[in-house]
Amino acid sequence: MGFAPFEKKIWLSSPTMHGEELKYMKHAYDTNWMSTLGENLNQIEQMICEKVGCNCAVPLATGTSALHMAVKLADISHGDKVFCTDMTFGATVNPVVYEGGEPVFIDTERDTWNMDPNALEKAFGLYPDTKVVIAAHLYGVPAKIDELKAICDKNGAIFIEDAAESLGATYKGRQTGSFGTYNAISFNGNKIITGSAGGMLLTDDFHAADRVRKWSTQSRDVAPWYQHTEIGYNYRMSNVIAGVVRGQIPYLEEHIAQKKAIYERYKEGFQDLPIQMNPFDAENSEPNYWLSCLLIDRDAMCRQARSDNEAEFWEEPGKSCPTEILTKLARLNAEGRPIWKPMHLQPIYSQNAFVSLGEDVGADIFARGLCLPSDNKMSVAVQDKIIQIVKRCFD
């Protein structure tokens, strides 16, 4: 392509550390609180409650374990159907199966790439006994929360937010992770702030939070010996990991501003190409811009083919496709990713029900979209080169 490879790997989204993290980790070491109790844990519970605007934040080992606890709180049992975002990571859905539930996938809408309220309405018509809905906020963009919640309320269903990707994003001035009955956030290594691992269950229900605290520590009863009356889990976050999170939280807004600048530079740089950036409802929401993504116009797509684990493309003048762009970025030592492959296309869930309005929007976005390098330590010069690499794909 006429470009020299980047000397250092350009990551999709890697941790951005500041120094305070090490101070709080060392505090855990110096005070010998290395396990699942300690000042760091107490502090991040309070800090996240204040940041998000919820009563309770329970630190857990992962965002997935937080979602599992949310599903367990919703009292899902064997065979119960749960309506789930279709175009998402498997962690949104797998906890339903942990509890014996049956995910039903709701197609995507184009305005935000999130769960389609109209498809959700249709799903309740098909499966009226469903009592739980799990909606993800894809790539840090809030879903149409008011519409989704209104449908849940009308049908007596519990609304759970998978806010793993959207910490710091707002909908009508209110933080994601504060709208559902039970909600989950993630501090995985690639998230907007990180603990290297970790997550949290968020809720306004003090009793529910106490139940999760018990379940996540192997459901130990209050007794002078190890006694258990419920199944438990080893899901608690360590005080060391909490130290990393504690050092990261004050930088959330700074990271969001950096991610937004990356999104805007891509948008400006691609304005003459037959593509769109991942959309959001600018009137009602402010994303955290976790990942910048693009969607290629249909008539500008070159031919590509995908199997379950391989992809190929055929170059055409004036056209490109996700496989070509991702291949050429990778050759130059830059990391991009395909859009999340919809759950109803995953081999493990291919037999589950999928509710759409006829178009299969998620499959179309998966076919034409990709995630661009979005690391907030990326220089303007590096990003300009990535923009030029993408442009060259359309020559």
C-alpha positions as CSV (number, residue, x, y, z in Angstrom):
1,M,0.0,0.0,0.0
2,G,3.1,2.3,0.1
3,F,3.0,2.7,3.9
4,A,5.7,1.6,6.3
5,P,4.4,-0.5,9.2
6,F,4.0,1.3,12.6
7,E,7.1,0.7,14.8
8,K,4.9,0.0,17.8
9,K,1.6,-1.9,17.8
10,I,-1.4,0.4,17.5
11,W,-4.0,-1.1,19.7
12,L,-7.8,-1.1,19.4
13,S,-8.1,0.1,23.0
14,S,-5.4,-0.6,25.6
15,P,-5.2,0.5,29.3
16,T,-4.2,4.1,30.0
17,M,-2.5,4.3,33.3
18,H,-1.7,7.4,35.4
19,G,0.3,6.4,38.5
20,E,-2.3,6.7,41.3
21,E,-3.2,3.0,40.5
22,L,0.2,1.9,41.7
23,K,-0.1,4.0,44.9
24,Y,-3.4,2.3,45.8
25,M,-2.2,-1.2,44.9
26,K,0.8,-0.5,47.2
27,H,-1.5,0.6,49.9
28,A,-3.2,-2.8,49.7
29,Y,0.2,-4.5,49.9
30,D,1.5,-2.3,52.8
31,T,-1.7,-2.8,54.9
32,N,-1.8,-6.5,54.0
33,W,-5.4,-6.3,52.7
34,M,-4.8,-8.3,49.6
35,S,-8.0,-10.3,49.4
36,T,-11.7,-9.3,49.1
37,L,-11.9,-6.7,51.9
38,G,-10.1,-3.4,52.2
39,E,-10.2,0.4,51.9
40,N,-9.9,0.3,48.1
41,L,-13.0,-1.7,47.7
42,N,-14.9,0.5,50.1
43,Q,-13.8,3.6,48.2
44,I,-14.7,2.4,44.7
45,E,-18.2,1.4,45.9
46,Q,-18.7,5.0,47.0
47,M,-17.0,6.6,44.0
48,I,-19.0,4.6,41.5
49,C,-22.3,5.2,43.3
50,E,-21.6,9.0,43.2
51,K,-20.4,8.9,39.6
52,V,-23.3,6.8,38.2
53,G,-26.0,7.9,40.5
54,C,-27.1,4.7,42.2
55,N,-27.5,3.5,45.8
56,C,-25.4,0.4,45.6
57,A,-22.3,-0.8,43.7
58,V,-21.0,-4.3,44.5
59,P,-17.4,-4.9,43.3
60,L,-17.1,-8.3,41.5
61,A,-14.4,-10.3,39.6
62,T,-15.7,-9.4,36.1
63,G,-18.5,-7.6,34.3
64,T,-19.7,-11.1,33.3
65,S,-20.1,-12.1,37.0
66,A,-22.0,-8.9,37.6
67,L,-24.4,-9.8,34.8
68,H,-24.7,-13.3,36.2
69,M,-25.7,-11.9,39.5
70,A,-28.2,-9.5,37.8
71,V,-29.8,-12.5,36.1
72,K,-29.9,-14.5,39.3
73,L,-31.6,-11.5,41.1
74,A,-34.2,-11.5,38.3
75,D,-35.1,-15.0,39.4
76,I,-34.6,-16.7,36.0
77,S,-35.2,-20.4,36.2
78,H,-35.0,-23.4,33.8
79,G,-36.7,-22.7,30.5
80,D,-37.6,-19.1,31.1
81,K,-37.2,-16.9,28.1
82,V,-35.1,-13.7,28.3
83,F,-35.0,-11.0,25.6
84,C,-31.4,-10.1,24.9
85,T,-29.6,-7.7,22.6
86,D,-28.6,-9.6,19.5
87,M,-25.5,-7.6,18.3
88,T,-23.3,-7.8,21.3
89,F,-20.5,-9.8,23.0
90,G,-21.4,-13.3,24.3
91,A,-21.0,-12.1,27.9
92,T,-24.3,-10.3,27.6
93,V,-26.1,-13.5,26.9
94,N,-24.2,-16.4,28.6
95,P,-25.3,-15.6,32.2
96,V,-28.9,-16.3,31.1
97,V,-27.8,-19.9,30.2
98,Y,-25.9,-20.2,33.5
99,E,-29.2,-19.9,35.3
100,G,-31.0,-22.3,32.9
101,G,-32.8,-19.5,30.9
102,E,-33.4,-19.4,27.2
103,P,-32.1,-16.3,25.3
104,V,-34.4,-14.8,22.7
105,F,-32.4,-12.4,20.5
106,I,-33.9,-9.0,19.6
107,D,-32.7,-7.4,16.3
108,T,-30.8,-4.1,16.1
109,E,-32.0,-0.7,15.1
110,R,-29.9,1.6,12.9
111,D,-30.1,4.8,14.9
112,T,-27.8,3.5,17.7
113,W,-26.9,-0.1,16.7
114,N,-28.7,-1.2,19.9
115,M,-31.8,-3.3,20.7
116,D,-34.7,-2.2,18.4
117,P,-37.7,-1.2,20.6
118,N,-40.1,-2.1,17.8
119,A,-38.7,-5.6,17.6
120,L,-38.9,-5.8,21.4
121,E,-42.6,-4.9,21.2
122,K,-43.1,-7.7,18.6
123,A,-41.2,-10.1,20.8
124,F,-43.6,-9.6,23.7
125,G,-46.5,-10.3,21.3
126,L,-44.8,-13.6,20.5
127,Y,-43.7,-14.5,24.0
128,P,-45.9,-12.6,26.4
129,D,-44.8,-14.5,29.5
130,T,-41.2,-13.2,29.3
131,K,-40.3,-11.2,32.4
132,V,-36.6,-10.1,31.8
133,V,-35.0,-7.9,29.2
134,I,-31.2,-7.4,29.0
135,A,-30.1,-4.5,26.8
136,A,-26.5,-3.6,26.0
137,H,-25.2,-0.2,25.2
138,L,-23.0,-1.1,22.2
139,Y,-19.5,0.5,21.9
140,G,-20.4,3.1,24.6
141,V,-23.6,4.4,22.8
142,P,-26.7,4.5,24.9
143,A,-29.7,2.5,23.6
144,K,-33.2,4.1,23.3
145,I,-33.7,3.6,27.0
146,D,-37.1,5.4,27.5
147,E,-38.7,3.3,24.7
148,L,-37.2,0.0,25.9
149,K,-38.2,0.7,29.5
150,A,-41.7,1.7,28.6
151,I,-42.2,-1.6,26.8
152,C,-40.8,-3.5,29.8
153,D,-43.0,-1.6,32.2
154,K,-46.1,-2.3,30.1
155,N,-45.3,-6.0,30.1
156,G,-44.2,-6.2,33.8
157,A,-40.7,-7.1,32.8
158,I,-37.4,-6.4,34.7
159,F,-35.0,-4.2,32.7
160,I,-31.3,-5.0,33.1
161,E,-28.6,-2.8,31.6
162,D,-25.4,-4.3,30.2
163,A,-23.4,-1.1,30.6
164,A,-20.0,-2.9,30.4
165,E,-19.0,-0.7,27.4
166,S,-20.7,2.5,28.3
167,L,-19.5,3.7,31.7
168,G,-19.7,7.5,31.7
169,A,-22.2,7.7,28.8
170,T,-25.4,9.6,29.5
171,Y,-29.0,9.4,28.3
172,K,-31.0,12.6,28.8
173,G,-28.4,13.7,31.3
174,R,-28.4,10.5,33.3
175,Q,-25.6,8.0,33.5
176,T,-26.1,4.6,31.9
177,G,-26.1,1.8,34.5
178,S,-28.7,3.7,36.5
179,F,-31.8,2.9,34.6
180,G,-32.3,-0.8,35.1
181,T,-33.4,-2.7,38.2
182,Y,-30.0,-4.4,38.1
183,N,-27.1,-3.3,36.0
184,A,-23.5,-4.3,35.2
185,I,-20.3,-2.4,34.3
186,S,-16.9,-3.7,33.4
187,F,-13.3,-2.8,34.2
188,N,-11.7,-5.2,31.8
189,G,-8.3,-4.2,30.3
190,N,-9.7,-2.6,27.2
191,K,-12.5,-0.6,28.8
192,I,-12.8,3.2,29.2
193,I,-11.2,2.8,32.6
194,T,-9.7,-0.5,33.8
195,G,-8.8,-2.5,36.8
196,S,-7.0,-5.0,34.5
197,A,-10.1,-7.0,35.4
198,G,-13.2,-6.6,37.5
199,G,-16.8,-5.3,37.3
200,M,-19.7,-4.1,39.4
201,L,-23.3,-4.9,40.0
202,L,-25.2,-1.6,40.2
203,T,-28.7,-1.2,41.8
204,D,-30.8,1.0,44.0
205,D,-32.1,-2.1,45.9
206,F,-30.0,-2.4,49.1
207,H,-31.5,-5.9,49.8
208,A,-30.5,-7.1,46.3
209,A,-27.0,-5.7,46.8
210,D,-26.6,-7.6,50.1
211,R,-27.8,-10.8,48.4
212,V,-25.1,-10.4,45.7
213,R,-22.4,-9.8,48.4
214,K,-23.4,-13.1,50.0
215,W,-23.7,-15.1,46.8
216,S,-20.3,-13.7,45.5
217,T,-18.5,-14.9,48.7
218,Q,-19.6,-18.6,48.3
219,S,-22.9,-17.8,50.1
220,R,-21.4,-18.1,53.6
221,D,-24.1,-17.9,56.2
222,V,-23.6,-15.9,59.4
223,A,-22.4,-18.7,61.7
224,P,-19.2,-19.5,63.7
225,W,-18.3,-22.2,61.1
226,Y,-18.6,-22.5,57.3
227,Q,-22.3,-23.0,56.7
228,H,-24.2,-22.7,53.4
229,T,-27.9,-22.7,52.7
230,E,-27.5,-21.4,49.1
231,I,-25.2,-22.1,46.2
232,G,-22.5,-19.5,46.1
233,Y,-19.8,-18.2,43.8
234,N,-16.2,-17.0,44.1
235,Y,-17.0,-13.7,42.4
236,R,-15.6,-11.0,44.7
237,M,-13.1,-8.4,43.5
238,S,-9.7,-8.2,45.3
239,N,-8.6,-5.1,47.1
240,V,-5.6,-5.0,44.8
241,I,-7.7,-4.9,41.6
242,A,-9.8,-2.3,43.4
243,G,-6.7,-0.2,43.9
244,V,-6.3,0.0,40.1
245,V,-9.9,1.0,39.6
246,R,-9.6,3.6,42.4
247,G,-6.7,5.2,40.6
248,Q,-8.6,5.2,37.3
249,I,-12.0,6.6,38.3
250,P,-10.8,10.3,38.5
251,Y,-9.7,10.1,34.9
252,L,-13.0,8.8,33.4
253,E,-14.0,12.2,31.9
254,E,-10.4,12.8,30.6
255,H,-10.5,9.4,28.8
256,I,-14.0,10.1,27.4
257,A,-12.7,13.5,26.0
258,Q,-9.8,11.8,24.4
259,K,-12.0,9.1,22.8
260,K,-14.4,11.7,21.5
261,A,-11.5,13.6,19.9
262,I,-10.5,10.3,18.1
263,Y,-14.1,9.8,16.9
264,E,-14.3,13.3,15.6
265,R,-11.0,13.1,13.8
266,Y,-12.1,9.9,12.0
267,K,-15.4,11.5,11.1
268,E,-13.7,14.5,9.6
269,G,-11.1,12.4,7.9
270,F,-13.6,10.1,6.3
271,Q,-16.1,12.7,5.2
272,D,-15.4,12.2,1.5
273,L,-15.6,8.4,1.7
274,P,-18.7,6.3,1.2
275,I,-18.9,5.4,4.9
276,Q,-20.7,6.5,8.1
277,M,-19.4,6.5,11.7
278,N,-21.2,4.5,14.3
279,P,-24.3,6.6,15.1
280,F,-25.9,7.9,18.3
281,D,-28.9,9.9,19.3
282,A,-27.3,13.4,19.6
283,E,-30.5,15.0,20.9
284,N,-30.9,12.6,23.9
285,S,-27.5,10.9,24.5
286,E,-23.8,11.5,24.9
287,P,-21.7,8.4,24.3
288,N,-18.4,7.6,26.0
289,Y,-17.0,7.0,22.5
290,W,-15.3,3.8,23.7
291,L,-14.7,2.5,20.2
292,S,-14.9,4.4,16.9
293,C,-16.5,2.3,14.2
294,L,-17.4,2.7,10.6
295,L,-20.1,1.3,8.3
296,I,-19.4,1.1,4.5
297,D,-22.2,2.1,2.1
298,R,-23.8,-0.9,0.4
299,D,-22.9,0.2,-3.1
300,A,-19.2,0.8,-2.0
301,M,-18.7,-2.8,-0.8
302,C,-16.3,-5.0,-2.6
303,R,-16.8,-8.7,-2.5
304,Q,-15.9,-10.5,0.7
305,A,-16.7,-14.0,2.0
306,R,-16.7,-15.2,5.6
307,S,-16.9,-18.7,7.1
308,D,-17.2,-19.4,10.8
309,N,-13.5,-18.7,11.3
310,E,-12.0,-17.3,8.1
311,A,-12.5,-14.3,5.8
312,E,-11.5,-13.3,2.3
313,F,-12.0,-10.3,0.0
314,W,-11.6,-9.4,-3.6
315,E,-10.3,-5.9,-4.5
316,E,-12.4,-3.6,-6.7
317,P,-11.6,-0.1,-7.8
318,G,-13.4,2.5,-5.7
319,K,-14.7,-0.1,-3.3
320,S,-13.6,-1.8,-0.1
321,C,-15.0,-4.0,2.7
322,P,-14.3,-4.7,6.4
323,T,-12.1,-7.7,5.6
324,E,-9.8,-5.6,3.3
325,I,-9.5,-2.7,5.7
326,L,-8.8,-5.0,8.7
327,T,-6.3,-7.1,6.7
328,K,-4.3,-4.0,5.6
329,L,-4.4,-2.4,9.0
330,A,-3.0,-5.7,10.5
331,R,-0.2,-5.8,7.9
332,L,0.9,-2.4,9.1
333,N,0.8,-3.4,12.8
334,A,-2.5,-1.7,13.7
335,E,-5.4,-3.5,15.4
336,G,-9.0,-3.2,14.3
337,R,-11.9,-5.6,14.9
338,P,-15.0,-6.7,13.1
339,I,-18.3,-5.6,14.6
340,W,-19.7,-8.0,17.1
341,K,-21.1,-11.0,15.2
342,P,-24.8,-11.1,16.2
343,M,-25.8,-13.8,18.7
344,H,-28.3,-15.4,16.4
345,L,-25.5,-16.1,13.9
346,Q,-23.3,-17.7,16.5
347,P,-23.0,-21.5,16.2
348,I,-23.9,-22.0,19.9
349,Y,-27.1,-19.9,19.7
350,S,-28.1,-20.6,16.1
351,Q,-31.2,-22.5,17.2
352,N,-32.5,-19.8,19.6
353,A,-35.4,-17.6,18.6
354,F,-34.5,-14.3,16.8
355,V,-37.1,-11.5,16.5
356,S,-36.7,-8.9,13.8
357,L,-38.9,-6.7,11.7
358,G,-37.8,-8.7,8.6
359,E,-34.5,-7.0,7.6
360,D,-31.9,-8.6,10.0
361,V,-30.2,-5.3,10.7
362,G,-27.5,-6.7,12.9
363,A,-26.3,-9.1,10.2
364,D,-26.1,-6.2,7.8
365,I,-24.0,-4.0,10.2
366,F,-21.8,-7.0,10.9
367,A,-21.2,-7.5,7.2
368,R,-20.4,-3.8,6.4
369,G,-18.9,-2.5,9.7
370,L,-15.7,-2.6,11.6
371,C,-14.1,-1.1,14.7
372,L,-11.1,1.2,14.1
373,P,-8.0,1.6,16.3
374,S,-9.4,3.7,19.2
375,D,-6.6,3.8,21.7
376,N,-6.6,7.1,23.5
377,K,-2.8,7.2,23.6
378,M,-2.7,7.2,19.8
379,S,-1.1,10.4,18.5
380,V,-2.8,12.6,15.9
381,A,0.0,11.7,13.4
382,V,-0.7,8.0,13.9
383,Q,-4.4,8.5,13.5
384,D,-3.9,10.5,10.3
385,K,-1.9,7.6,8.9
386,I,-4.7,5.2,9.8
387,I,-7.1,7.5,8.0
388,Q,-4.9,7.5,4.9
389,I,-4.6,3.7,5.0
390,V,-8.4,3.4,5.0
391,K,-8.8,5.9,2.2
392,R,-6.3,4.0,0.1
393,C,-8.5,0.9,0.4
394,F,-11.1,2.8,-1.7
395,D,-8.7,3.8,-4.5
